[in-house]
Amino acid sequence: MTQSNYLELLSKEYPTADAVSAEIINLRAICCLPKGTEYFFSDLHGEADAFAYLLGTASGVIHTKIEALFQNSVSEPERDLLSALIYRPQEVLRAGKALGDGDDWCRITIFRLVQVCKSVASKYTRSKVRKKMPQQFAYVLDELLHADTEENKEDYYTAIINAIVETGVAYKFISALCLLIRQCSIDSLHIIGDIFDRGPHADLVMEELMAFSDVDIQWGNHDIHWMGAVAGNETCVANAVRLAISYNNFDLLEDGYGINLRPLSTFAAEVYQDDPCEIFLPHQLDTNVYDPIDAHLAAKMHKAIAIVQFKLEGQLIARHPEYEMQGRDLLAHVDFEGCTVTVDGKKYPMRDCLFPTVNPQNPLELTEGEKELVHTLTRSFTHSTLLKKHIRFLYNNGSMYKVVNNNLLYHGCIPLTKNGEFKKVKLDGKPLQGKAYLDAIDRKIRNAYFAPEGSAQREDAGDYMWYLWCGKNSPIFGKSRLTTFERYFIKDNSTHDEVYNPYYEFVDDRTVCEKILREFGLNPAHAHIVNGHVPVRHQQGESPIKGGGLLFVIDGGISKVYHGRTGIGGYTLISNSHHLALAQHRPLNEVRKSGYKDVPRVQVVERYPKRRTVLDSDTGKTIGRRIEQLETLLAAYREGQLRENIK
């Protein structure tokens, strides 16, 4: 497109020189505002309650604002109540109603909430705050936030609050105001992978993310196999069902996403009726509310889908010798008479030898019942309206990595050699490394969903989604192998080892971190890497800060599964206009016991030499280019190259 054609298009939006001038003034003013606050989370693993709490509290920032505003004028119990109200308005308001809180409490509370909202919204333009407002009360909220309480507006301000109370909508308005405070406390949200699996409600985490105005996601391996399942890959479907059952996530599957598990329960009860399936009893970390399943039936379902998965994996490995996973089709290496399995050339006794659906002469072949079961489950995944909506959001807002405001974000690793060099990996016959490798993976992932249904390209990409889940050169897996089969069937723990990519030996090497940043076009003097995937063993003294301050591993164990290993309840990395800070959280069950009075430990890891403005951010660069275009349009109007559309 020529410049003259572009200016003609731009003139449709700004038809006069005055309109152009007004927009230039507006954009230049925006560039002088403080940079918005960014929050970085990783490895949420379906922990919807914990995530909602951390998001709602802005990792302690809202509490800090309340203390700054009211420490000398409001009692500590009232400040605590105000904090809790903002975090969990429905719960607190229900309790307040039962206690008989009256109109005066509502008036005082609205006044205080408006002060908090003014504080957290002060760095945004009025129009940006308006876009975040719940529509039902947008006009009233806008007036309260910008009304002056001095003599000329004090009566007006009071009249608004009185009208809210007298019309009986005070509780609804308070809830809307609390939501706006939470929305304004965080400008943009970065999720460094692994939303799915282990925890009870990945569906609610996704709903929370979709309600947020500015969010990006760097895919983790636990996200990828769900994406592959919705794309119709049967191996990914079996893996998603197996993992969900293993963590007792029946509410997620059936009530959340409408996955029909009745055929699996019927099949498992019939085929494994005489098998106690003891090693397949699910982890009972959470209780199912809507779909409680007897633990022994769940164990049979777990074993049934696990055997199906091992068969499908073996078939997939045979289809793709380029994956170099020969020998990982362990079901094909079982001696069914001797009850042993051969792993890496060595025989091991097995803990379970009951395989009623396995043909020893062709162990990877599905029975007719298993084929029908896989077909039914796959249709449930590909036809779930809510799940498809969530996965489409993952595609639209997700990527293998992201470079934003001098930060490089990715979930797992950048594959390295033992010498700390970028490892060359073949993808579709082409040797790739570093950034080029991740870019190629990103394109291939999209083919699994967007390539024509039934095409060879889509089928190949769907299989590759499973490889990304557990393949040795997958940057979002980052290990030599996944020892699922061994953990089920072999007691010898030496077979359970999963060797990490050399990347994890070099994360404390500043030189290697600098090399990675340069590979992605960043200057190490001003940039950082934000990483997830591997829980930081805080209670063993491990620090999330690596590479001489260049790299942050922010998987601190939000998932209950990791609390015993990490000793904490997760990390949040916070980048505001003043500094970069790391918030360390306690597990949610401990926070609840404290009456939600817990305040995270916040460590400032880098102070900026001067307060950062929008101009210093990627948004500022985009606005700068826009201003240049508008200045060219303004010159074209004034020099007569374009005619103004004056009405």
KOLSEMI-191037 format. One record per residue (C-alpha): x, y negated, z negated; residue in three letters. Coordinates in pm, whole numbers, plus 50000, padded with zeros to 5 digits. Example, Ala and Ser with C-alpha at 12.3 -4.5 7.8 and 13.67 -1.06 7.14 Angstrom:
BEGIN
512305045049220ALA/513675010649286SER/
REM end
This chain:
BEGIN
500005000050000MET/501394966050097THR/501594938049842GLN/498974917650028SER/496534946950019ASN/497194952049649TYR/496614915149574LEU/493324916349761GLU/492214945349543LEU/493384927549228LEU/491474896349331SER/488214916049308LYS/488804918648933GLU/490154883048896TYR/488384862249164PRO/489714828049060THR/492964811948947ALA/491294803448614ASP/490354839948560ALA/493954850448630VAL/495344823848397SER/492994834348116ALA/494084870748147GLU/497794861548150ILE/497274841247831ILE/495424870647671ASN/498094896147766LEU/500984874447648ARG/499224869747314ALA/498664907547279ILE/502404913347332CYS/503114892747020CYS/500944914246793LEU/502604940446568PRO/503084974646728LYS/500304998846639GLY/500955026346384THR/501715060646531GLU/501225093246342TYR/502915126046427PHE/501515159546310PHE/502595194846397SER/501375230746357ASP/497865223846229LEU/496905260546282HIS/493175256446237GLY/493405239745894GLU/490535215945961ALA/489975205145600ASP/493635197145537ALA/493985178645867PHE/490815158445810ALA/492095148645466TYR/495535138045593LEU/493975119245883LEU/491325103345663GLY/493855091045409THR/496285079945680ALA/498855100145483SER/498555077145183GLY/498595044045371VAL/494995035645283ILE/495725040944913HIS/498685017244945THR/496474990645107LYS/493914993544826ILE/496604990044561GLU/498024959144732ALA/494594942744758LEU/492994951644424PHE/495654962244175GLN/495214930443968ASN/491454926444008SER/489864961144009VAL/490274988743749SER/492215020243838GLU/489115043243825PRO/487305019844063GLU/490315018844297ARG/490455056844295ASP/486745058244373LEU/487175033644660LEU/489995055044803SER/487925086744775ALA/484965069044934LEU/487005059945242ILE/488425095245269TYR/485165114345210ARG/482215089945226PRO/479405115545255GLN/480605135644956GLU/481155105044734VAL/477875088644833LEU/475925120144751ARG/477525120744408ALA/476905083444365GLY/473235087044448LYS/472865114244188ALA/474475091543929LEU/472035063844008GLY/474405037744152ASP/472275007644242GLY/472144978844485ASP/474824958844304ASP/477294987644344TRP/476534988344718CYS/477064950644754ARG/480364951244566ILE/481544982144755THR/480724967345097ILE/482594935545005PHE/485674955344898ARG/485574978045203LEU/485444947545429VAL/488634934445266GLN/490374967945325VAL/489134968745683CYS/490404933645749LYS/493824944145623SER/494154975645836VAL/492644958846144ALA/494744927146126SER/497314939046380LYS/494734944846655TYR/492844921846887THR/489214915646806ARG/488154934147122SER/490214964847032LYS/488674966646685VAL/485224962446838ARG/485814992947061LYS/486535013846751LYS/483335003446573MET/480405027546533PRO/477885013446780GLN/474905013146540GLN/476534986046326PHE/479014970846571ALA/477514935746568TYR/477214933846189VAL/480704948146135LEU/482164923146380ASP/480484894346199GLU/481604905645854LEU/485204911045961LEU/485464876846117HIS/483134855945902ALA/484874830445682ASP/483954832345312THR/484734795645259GLU/481984770145208GLU/480694769345566ASN/480144807045591LYS/479814819845235GLU/475994819945237ASP/475984836545579TYR/478374863445460TYR/476304870345148THR/473054871045348ALA/474434898345575ILE/475394920645283ILE/472064914545107ASN/470154923545424ALA/472114955845460ILE/471154966145107VAL/467534954245121GLU/466784972545448THR/467875005545294GLY/470825012845525VAL/473605005545276ALA/474875041445258TYR/474875044945637LYS/476675011745670PHE/479245021345407ILE/479925053845596SER/480375034645921ALA/482725009945754LEU/484795038345606CYS/485065054245951LEU/486255021246099LEU/488915017945828ILE/490205052745908ARG/490165045546281GLN/492085012946238CYS/494695028046005SER/496125049146288ILE/496535034846636ASP/497785065846816SER/498075102446723LEU/500695127246847HIS/500105164446786ILE/503315184646833ILE/501585217446913GLY/499905247946759ASP/496355236946687ILE/495025272646711PHE/495325305246511ASP/495715314946144ARG/493515288145986GLY/489705290945986PRO/488575262846216HIS/490625252246517ALA/487265242146667ASP/486775215246400LEU/490355203246444VAL/489655198946815MET/486445179846742GLU/488385156746511GLU/490975150546782LEU/488365144247050MET/486745117946828ALA/490045099146805PHE/490615071047055SER/494265076847147ASP/495735111747111VAL/498275132947298ASP/499225169347245ILE/502425188147319GLN/501355224147375TRP/502525251147137GLY/502575288247209ASN/499475293246990HIS/497625268147211ASP/498885282947535ILE/497475317947490HIS/494025303147415TRP/494335282047728MET/495255313647920GLY/492255331847770ALA/489825305047888VAL/491475306848230ALA/490425343348234GLY/493675361748159ASN/492655394147988GLU/495925398447798THR/495585363647649CYS/491945371347560VAL/492945402947372ALA/495735384147193ASN/493405355547087ALA/490815379946951VAL/493425401146773ARG/495005371146599LEU/491645356746498ALA/490515389646346ILE/493855394946174SER/493295362245984TYR/489595368745922ASN/488515340246153ASN/485125354846243PHE/483325321746189ASP/485615305546446LEU/485005332246709LEU/481295338446674GLU/479785307646511ASP/482305282146641GLY/482825293846998TYR/480025318947048GLY/482365347747134ILE/480275379547136ASN/482025404346905LEU/479165429346880ARG/480525451447161PRO/483905452446983LEU/482365460846643SER/480215488246799THR/483155502546994PHE/485505501546692ALA/482965516846452ALA/482395545746689GLU/485945552646809VAL/487725546946476TYR/484975559146243GLN/487265584746074ASP/490315561946069ASP/490795540545754PRO/492935515945959CYS/494575504545636GLU/497515486945802ILE/495015466146001PHE/493125450945707LEU/492875413345782PRO/494555385845580HIS/491875371745350GLN/493025335345332LEU/489585320645400ASP/486005331945350THR/483595334445641ASN/480395315245572VAL/478285323545875TYR/479725356745989ASP/481005377245695PRO/482355410745817ILE/483065440645595ASP/486845443345556ALA/486935479945664HIS/484935473145980LEU/487155443046048ALA/490205465846017ALA/488745489746276LYS/487995460546510MET/491515447746452HIS/493085480946547LYS/490815485646848ALA/491715452147002ILE/495415456046911ALA/495655488747108ILE/493865472247401VAL/496335443547384GLN/499395466447383PHE/498035484447689LYS/497355451847876LEU/500775438147781GLU/502465469347913GLY/500615465948244GLN/501535429048266LEU/505215436248195ILE/505195462148476ALA/503715436148715ARG/506465411248637HIS/509965426148628PRO/511245390248659GLU/510155384548297TYR/512955408648193GLU/510775423647919MET/511305460148009GLN/511345480347688GLY/508825457447518ARG/505935479247642ASP/506355499447324LEU/503125519147350LEU/504735536147650ALA/507725545847430HIS/505735564447165VAL/506265601747107ASP/502695610247012PHE/503495645746899GLU/506495635646687GLY/504835603146570CYS/507885582246655THR/508585552446877VAL/511815543447053THR/512955507447018VAL/516235496247178ASP/517245532747222GLY/516625542946861LYS/513735564046729LYS/511685552646430TYR/508895570746240PRO/505505554046275MET/503145544145995ARG/500025552746198ASP/499635580046459CYS/495875579846526LEU/495335568446887PHE/492015582647006PRO/491905560147317THR/495485566447431VAL/496295592147699ASN/499875604047624PRO/500405610747995GLN/499375575048085ASN/499445555147757PRO/498895520847918LEU/495655530648091GLU/492455515847949LEU/489545539047886THR/486235530748052GLU/484955518047717GLY/487985495547677GLU/487605482048031LYS/484005472547964GLU/484985457247630LEU/487725435647786VAL/485345424548062HIS/482705413947807THR/485175395347586LEU/486725377447884THR/483295365648000ARG/482635352347650SER/485825331747661PHE/485335318648013THR/481675309947952HIS/481905293847608SER/480775257947663THR/482455243647354LEU/485695263047405LEU/485905251847768LYS/485385215747656LYS/488195219047403HIS/490595235547647ILE/489845209347913ARG/490755183047653PHE/494045201647590LEU/494795199847961TYR/493795163448000ASN/495635151247691ASN/498405176947674GLY/501775184647828SER/504955204547767MET/506635173147632TYR/506095135947608LYS/508385105947602VAL/506715077547414VAL/508175046347250ASN/511725060547257ASN/510605093547103ASN/510915127347275LEU/508165150847159LEU/508035188447218TYR/506835218147019HIS/509495245247033GLY/512935240347184CYS/514985231847488ILE/516595265647575PRO/520355264247520LEU/523275288047567THR/525545298947282LYS/527895270747388ASN/525205244347344GLY/524685238947717GLU/521275238347885PHE/520345273947975LYS/519485280948338LYS/516255300848368VAL/514645313348688LYS/511065302748743LEU/509445314049067ASP/512915322549196GLY/514455288349122LYS/517155284248854PRO/516115255148632LEU/517275239548306GLN/516455211548065GLY/513855186448177LYS/513425202148521ALA/512525235448360TYR/509855220148136LEU/508425200048426ASP/508095231748636ALA/506425250248347ILE/503945221648305ASP/502935224048672ARG/502555261748655LYS/500395260248342ILE/497935237748524ARG/497675263048808ASN/496275288548561ALA/493235266248513TYR/492945244948827PHE/494085268249108ALA/491195284649302PRO/489505312149103GLU/490675346649214GLY/493725332649396SER/497135349049360ALA/498495315749235GLN/495975314548952ARG/496485351048854GLU/500265346848849ASP/500035315248639ALA/497615332448398GLY/500115360448339ASP/502825334348286TYR/500715318748008MET/501145351447818TRP/504895350447887TYR/505045315447735LEU/503395329947424TRP/506205354847360CYS/508865355347637GLY/512525351447543LYS/513095320847765ASN/509835303747676SER/510665269247530PRO/507515269947316ILE/508345304447171PHE/512125301247137GLY/512905336547019LYS/514415368047168SER/511185387947129ARG/507895390346942LEU/507855421146717THR/504085424946676THR/504095462346750PHE/506975468846513GLU/505325449746229ARG/502205470846261TYR/503725505046308PHE/507345505946182ILE/508195503345814LYS/511905496445878ASP/512155458345848ASN/515325457546059SER/513095461846365THR/511105430546277HIS/513945406246350ASP/513195378946604GLU/516405360846697VAL/515995323646759TYR/517355306447067ASN/520785289947003PRO/518935256547010TYR/518075262046645TYR/521755265446556GLU/522475232046723PHE/519665210646580VAL/522085197346318ASP/524655188846585ASP/524295151946670ARG/526205156146996THR/523735182147125VAL/520765160947018CYS/522245131547207GLU/522655153647515LYS/518985163947499ILE/517825127847466LEU/519895117147766ARG/518495146247968GLU/515045130747925PHE/516215095448007GLY/516505082047652LEU/519285062347488ASN/520365081147170PRO/521185048047002ALA/517465039746986HIS/515665073247024ALA/514545103846829HIS/513375139446889ILE/510195150746714VAL/509885188446693ASN/507605214746535GLY/507205252646554HIS/509565264046275VAL/508435256945915PRO/510975237445709VAL/511875256845393ARG/511625226645164HIS/511715246544839GLN/515055261344948GLN/516505226644998GLY/516125224645374GLU/515585189745515SER/513285181245807PRO/515825155245919ILE/518365170546158LYS/521045159646402GLY/522335131146192GLY/518895114846186GLY/518145120146557LEU/515765149646519LEU/512755155446293PHE/511205189746242VAL/507745181546107ILE/506325216546063ASP/506095215045686GLY/503425241545642GLY/499965226145668ILE/498845262045726SER/498125281345407LYS/500125310245550VAL/503345290145503TYR/502775274245162HIS/504775301344988GLY/507645296745231ARG/507775258645242THR/506505249844896GLY/504615219545035ILE/501495211945239GLY/503035196445549GLY/504735165445684TYR/503545134745868THR/505975112746059LEU/504785076646061ILE/506055049546293SER/504695014846220ASN/505964980146307SER/508414979246015HIS/509955013945990HIS/509935051146059LEU/508835071445755ALA/508345107745662LEU/505385116345437ALA/505565148945242GLN/502235163545133HIS/501105188044868ARG/498855217544965PRO/495205207344986LEU/494135230844706ASN/496505212344469GLU/495185178744592VAL/491635190144517ARG/492605200744165LYS/494035165844106SER/490675150544199GLY/492115138144529TYR/494385114244341LYS/497475128144508ASP/499715103344689VAL/502275118344929PRO/505985112544887ARG/506965087945158VAL/510615084645257GLN/511595056045489VAL/514125071745723VAL/514815041445940GLU/514095004245897ARG/513854983646212TYR/516114952646233PRO/513034931446306LYS/509334938146305ARG/508364955846627ARG/505654940746840THR/503514954147122VAL/506144939647357LEU/508694964547216ASP/506454994547294SER/505605013647611ASP/502284995247612THR/504224962547616GLY/506204974047921LYS/502944982348098THR/501484948548004ILE/504684931648124GLY/504274947248469ARG/500634936648472ARG/501584900848388ILE/504074900448678GLU/501334912248915GLN/498924886048786LEU/501524858448819GLU/501994868749183THR/498214867249233LEU/498084833049066LEU/500784820249301ALA/498864834449600ALA/495764815049497TYR/497674782649439ARG/499654785249761GLU/496554792949968GLY/497544828450063GLN/494284840749908LEU/490974822549882ARG/489304820449542GLU/485784834249510ASN/484184804749333ILE/480454807249269LYS/
REM end
